[in-house]
Amino acid sequence: MDFETIKQSVVAFIEAHRAWAPLVTGVIAFCESLAVLSLLVPATFILLAIGALIGSSDLPLWPMVIGAGIGAGLGDWVSYEVGRYFKEDVKRIWPMSRHPEMTLKAEGFIRRWGSGAVAIGRFIGPARAVVPLVAGSFGVNRLPFQIANWLSAFVWAFVMLAPGAGLFAWFKH
């Protein structure tokens, strides 16, 4: 199954089962934010398509943003806890073991920005799922991590969904 087929299937499911739309959006955002899994799921394209679906139908924006924000926050939280558990061994796990330069860049990014790296990294494609994992293994304190995680999760969810929703609404008028 290719990315386009997956995207179309998810959007069709949401159209057919609107009550489940915020939960489905949350699961997709979780997959996008979870270390390793984010490499396998074309979540960014799906979320953008969901934004367009919001704008072209009567799906409400805010429940979708809340669902995506919760999913993204939980994905980063799990990645962070995996990093805290495995510590330095994270570097031996795929894909980190295959791309040690990615880990070094993430460590430097965290060293420079602290927990703010989590908020900034959420908006940088490949860093989105790696930074929380490395933040956990690097020993970033939980409270600053969680503050940056949850605030940026909801901002990111809005940024992913609102442009499509607004653009289609604008064209409808």
C-alpha positions in Angstrom: 0.0 0.0 0.0 1.4 3.4 -1.0 1.2 6.7 0.9 -1.6 8.1 -1.3 -3.8 5.0 -0.7 -3.3 5.2 3.0 -4.1 8.9 3.0 -7.3 8.4 0.9 -8.4 5.5 3.2 -8.0 7.5 6.3 -9.8 10.5 4.9 -12.6 8.3 3.6 -12.9 6.7 7.0 -13.2 10.1 8.7 -15.8 11.2 6.2 -17.9 8.0 6.9 -17.4 8.0 10.7 -17.3 11.7 11.7 -17.8 11.0 15.4 -14.5 9.2 15.4 -12.6 11.9 13.5 -10.9 13.6 16.6 -9.8 10.2 17.9 -8.5 9.1 14.5 -6.7 12.5 14.1 -5.2 12.0 17.5 -3.9 8.5 16.6 -2.3 9.8 13.5 -0.6 12.7 15.4 0.6 10.1 17.9 2.1 8.0 15.1 3.7 11.2 13.7 5.3 12.1 17.1 6.4 8.7 18.3 10.1 7.9 17.7 10.7 5.3 14.9 6.9 4.9 14.1 7.0 8.4 12.6 9.3 7.1 9.9 6.8 4.5 8.8 3.5 6.5 8.8 2.9 9.3 6.3 1.1 11.3 9.0 2.0 14.8 7.9 0.3 14.3 4.5 -2.7 12.7 6.2 -3.0 15.6 8.7 -2.9 18.1 5.9 -5.6 16.2 4.1 -7.7 16.1 7.2 -7.3 19.9 7.5 -8.6 20.2 3.9 -11.5 17.9 4.8 -12.4 20.1 7.7 -12.5 23.1 5.4 -14.5 21.3 2.7 -17.1 19.8 5.0 -18.8 20.5 8.3 -16.2 18.9 10.5 -15.4 21.3 13.4 -11.8 22.4 13.6 -11.3 22.6 17.4 -12.2 19.0 18.3 -9.7 17.9 15.6 -7.0 20.2 16.9 -7.6 19.0 20.4 -7.4 15.3 19.2 -4.2 16.0 17.3 -2.7 17.9 20.1 -3.3 15.1 22.6 -2.0 12.5 20.2 1.2 14.5 19.5 1.8 15.2 23.2 1.4 11.6 24.1 3.7 10.5 21.3 6.5 12.8 22.5 5.9 11.8 26.1 6.3 8.1 25.2 9.4 8.8 23.2 10.8 10.8 26.1 10.1 8.0 28.6 11.7 5.4 26.2 14.8 7.7 26.1 14.9 8.0 29.9 14.6 4.3 30.3 17.3 3.3 27.8 19.6 6.3 28.3 22.8 5.9 26.3 21.5 2.6 24.8 19.1 4.7 22.6 22.1 5.2 20.3 22.3 1.4 19.7 18.6 1.1 18.7 17.5 1.4 15.0 17.4 4.0 13.4 19.7 5.8 15.8 22.4 3.1 15.3 22.3 3.6 11.6 22.4 7.4 11.8 24.7 8.4 14.7 25.0 11.9 13.2 21.3 12.4 13.8 21.7 11.7 17.5 24.7 14.0 17.7 22.8 16.8 16.1 19.8 16.2 18.4 22.1 16.3 21.5 23.7 19.5 20.3 20.3 21.0 19.6 19.1 20.1 23.2 22.4 21.3 24.7 21.8 24.7 23.0 18.1 25.1 23.6 17.3 22.9 26.6 13.6 21.9 26.8 12.9 24.6 24.2 14.4 22.2 21.7 11.3 20.0 22.1 9.1 22.9 21.1 11.3 24.0 18.3 12.0 20.4 17.1 8.3 19.6 16.8 8.2 22.0 13.8 11.2 20.5 12.1 10.2 17.3 10.1 12.9 14.7 10.9 13.7 16.2 14.4 10.0 15.9 15.5 10.3 12.3 16.8 14.0 12.2 17.5 14.4 15.2 19.9 12.0 13.9 22.6 13.8 10.5 22.5 17.2 12.1 22.9 15.9 14.6 25.5 14.9 11.6 27.6 18.2 9.8 27.2 20.1 13.1 27.7 18.3 13.7 31.0 16.2 16.8 30.4 14.0 17.3 33.5 10.4 16.0 33.2 8.6 19.2 34.1 10.3 21.6 31.6 10.0 18.8 29.0 6.3 18.4 29.6 5.6 22.1 29.5 7.4 22.4 26.2 5.8 19.2 24.9 2.2 20.0 25.6 2.3 23.7 24.6 4.0 22.9 21.3 1.7 19.9 20.7 -1.4 22.0 20.5 0.3 24.8 18.5 1.6 22.2 16.1 -1.8 20.6 15.7 -3.4 23.9 14.9 -0.6 24.7 12.4 -1.1 21.3 10.7 -4.9 21.5 10.4 -5.9 25.1 10.2 -4.4 26.1 6.9 -6.3 23.5 4.9 -9.4 24.2 6.9 -9.2 27.9 6.3 -8.1 27.7 2.7 -11.1 25.5 1.7 -13.5 27.6 3.7 -12.1 30.7 2.0 -12.6 29.1 -1.5 -16.2 28.1 -0.6 -17.2 31.8 -0.1 
